[in-house]
Amino acid sequence: MLYVTGDTHGGTDIAKLNSHSFVENRVLSKNDYVIVAGDFGLVQDFQNEDSYWLEWFQQKNFTTLFVDGNKENFGLLNSYPIDFWRGGKVHRINDSIIHLMRGQVFDFDGIKIFTFGGAKSKGIERKIENGSWWKEEMPSEEEYIEGLKVLERHNWNVDYIITHACPRVALEYLSSQYGIKGKANELHMYFDELNQKVKYKHWYFGHYHLDVSLSDKMTLLFNKVERVI
């Protein structure tokens, strides 16, 4: 089985995955997966609280997967060797925590999932580069191109898309209906292009700290844990 949920922000918003809230954990195994749609926030410095919560995830019955958000330590995250898993590039944090890299398609027994992390932080001018903010939070041109090439190899057809940010059209809807503030940037526009070109069943994203079904094909997740397959 495979589930997806929203940001965990280190240990701040992790309660949705404890055994009381996520009761399914009791019957899962390490061959079942939970994907965090960005801002996992636990690949920081492996000291104190981070180490505790990484061990907490390790002890869960399921395997934890995550796409990156804008609140990750990219200096540390990108220091992990690149491995290949289920057809796509990953960083293995430990035996049961895996980072799904940008612009990849992963095959779960015939179900194809495209992943693309990243988002732009607010208030960058007040943050410390490589301390509280990393420029790698936004994709590079090479990552944008790789995502397109990977999708082309799959004939622009996947089952699910999991990202941290969202297409521009989704941002505009959230702005008009929920007062979400934010100006569309190149990542939103890139996702707009994919939304028009790629055939998919459903698109899940995080970042905006709400649980909203935008349509029968697009869902914003935060506290909800939704079964995908």
ROLOVO-255186 format. One line per 3 residues: their letters; for each residue x, y, z of C-alpha. Coordinates in steps of 0.02 Angstrom, whole numbers. Layout:
REM residues N
a) X,Y,Z ~ ... $
***
This chain:
REM residues 229
mly) 0,0,0 ~ 53,180,-28 ~ -7,337,61 $
vtg) 31,522,39 ~ 22,664,164 ~ 78,844,183 $
dth) 224,932,266 ~ 295,864,429 ~ 416,1009,465 $
ggt) 533,901,566 ~ 439,851,723 ~ 318,998,719 $
dia) 179,922,615 ~ 222,739,634 ~ 77,685,746 $
kln) -32,640,596 ~ 82,489,570 ~ 82,422,747 $
shs) -7,257,778 ~ -156,343,859 ~ -193,458,712 $
fve) -130,344,573 ~ -202,180,635 ~ -161,93,471 $
nrv) 20,88,532 ~ -28,-59,641 ~ -56,-174,491 $
lsk) 78,-107,373 ~ 253,-172,338 ~ 414,-98,270 $
ndy) 348,-146,98 ~ 213,-13,120 ~ 252,171,96 $
viv) 203,344,156 ~ 258,491,47 ~ 279,662,128 $
agd) 243,797,-1 ~ 388,911,44 ~ 455,1001,198 $
fgl) 504,837,279 ~ 627,939,380 ~ 724,800,467 $
vqd) 883,797,364 ~ 962,941,457 ~ 1108,906,574 $
fqn) 1066,738,652 ~ 1081,812,824 ~ 959,796,967 $
eds) 780,817,904 ~ 818,771,723 ~ 902,609,775 $
ywl) 755,567,887 ~ 626,588,749 ~ 729,496,619 $
ewf) 735,349,738 ~ 548,371,767 ~ 517,350,580 $
qqk) 637,204,575 ~ 531,115,706 ~ 369,136,608 $
nft) 301,-14,515 ~ 301,79,348 ~ 444,149,243 $
tlf) 446,339,232 ~ 474,425,65 ~ 481,613,38 $
vdg) 499,745,-95 ~ 595,898,-39 ~ 511,1062,2 $
nke) 587,1232,35 ~ 628,1197,217 ~ 765,1068,197 $
nfg) 952,1075,228 ~ 1001,1052,46 ~ 1185,1057,85 $
lln) 1166,901,190 ~ 1029,820,85 ~ 1128,834,-76 $
syp) 1284,764,7 ~ 1206,590,6 ~ 1260,477,-137 $
idf) 1133,460,-276 ~ 1057,287,-286 ~ 929,213,-406 $
wrg) 770,137,-337 ~ 612,83,-427 ~ 672,168,-586 $
gkv) 717,339,-517 ~ 854,433,-425 ~ 850,439,-235 $
hri) 950,485,-81 ~ 942,348,51 ~ 939,432,220 $
nds) 932,264,309 ~ 855,93,283 ~ 677,158,292 $
iih) 685,343,245 ~ 713,386,61 ~ 717,553,-29 $
lmr) 632,546,-200 ~ 730,665,-309 ~ 662,793,-431 $
gqv) 601,748,-604 ~ 594,560,-576 ~ 467,424,-612 $
fdf) 455,280,-488 ~ 371,116,-529 ~ 268,36,-391 $
dgi) 220,-131,-467 ~ 158,-50,-627 ~ 95,111,-548 $
kif) 202,258,-605 ~ 230,408,-490 ~ 317,567,-548 $
tfg) 400,671,-412 ~ 467,848,-413 ~ 510,939,-253 $
gak) 555,1119,-219 ~ 468,1285,-184 ~ 514,1466,-155 $
skg) 524,1530,23 ~ 454,1695,81 ~ 562,1825,166 $
ier) 726,1764,93 ~ 804,1934,125 ~ 788,1902,312 $
kie) 866,1728,306 ~ 1045,1666,310 ~ 1102,1576,152 $
ngs) 1158,1398,188 ~ 1094,1420,365 ~ 907,1452,364 $
wwk) 889,1459,176 ~ 968,1369,28 ~ 960,1427,-152 $
eem) 935,1245,-202 ~ 757,1256,-136 ~ 713,1309,-314 $
pse) 753,1188,-455 ~ 899,1213,-572 ~ 880,1222,-759 $
eey) 955,1048,-769 ~ 821,979,-653 ~ 682,1059,-754 $
ieg) 753,983,-913 ~ 778,812,-834 ~ 597,808,-778 $
lkv) 539,840,-957 ~ 656,709,-1028 ~ 600,579,-901 $
ler) 417,612,-938 ~ 450,603,-1124 ~ 527,430,-1100 $
hnw) 364,381,-1016 ~ 262,452,-1160 ~ 196,593,-1048 $
nvd) 89,466,-956 ~ 100,427,-769 ~ -25,377,-638 $
yii) 13,504,-502 ~ 111,665,-480 ~ 178,714,-309 $
tha) 257,885,-282 ~ 280,1015,-146 ~ 227,1168,-245 $
cpr) 83,1169,-370 ~ 34,1228,-544 ~ -4,1412,-566 $
val) -188,1374,-597 ~ -198,1288,-427 ~ -112,1435,-341 $
eyl) -237,1554,-418 ~ -382,1448,-356 ~ -310,1439,-180 $
ssq) -282,1627,-183 ~ -461,1665,-234 ~ -548,1537,-123 $
ygi) -435,1526,31 ~ -336,1687,31 ~ -170,1601,1 $
kgk) -42,1734,-40 ~ 97,1706,-163 ~ 155,1763,-333 $
ane) 173,1633,-470 ~ 354,1594,-511 ~ 444,1486,-638 $
lhm) 408,1326,-542 ~ 221,1360,-543 ~ 232,1393,-730 $
yfd) 331,1232,-758 ~ 197,1134,-667 ~ 64,1223,-771 $
eln) 150,1155,-925 ~ 152,980,-853 ~ -29,994,-800 $
qkv) -77,1026,-980 ~ 39,900,-1061 ~ 47,749,-946 $
kyk) -90,620,-932 ~ -113,575,-749 ~ -246,511,-628 $
hwy) -210,626,-482 ~ -90,761,-425 ~ -47,783,-240 $
fgh) 50,929,-166 ~ 87,1011,2 ~ 164,1178,53 $
yhl) 4,1276,91 ~ -44,1197,259 ~ -223,1154,211 $
dvs) -320,998,160 ~ -414,1045,2 ~ -483,945,-143 $
lsd) -464,1067,-288 ~ -542,948,-414 ~ -564,763,-446 $
kmt) -382,762,-505 ~ -289,878,-387 ~ -273,880,-197 $
llf) -180,990,-72 ~ -131,892,83 ~ -71,943,255 $
nkv) -142,840,399 ~ -239,713,298 ~ -155,549,255 $
erv) -231,484,94 ~ -212,311,21 ~ -153,313,-159 $
i) -136,128,-199 $
***
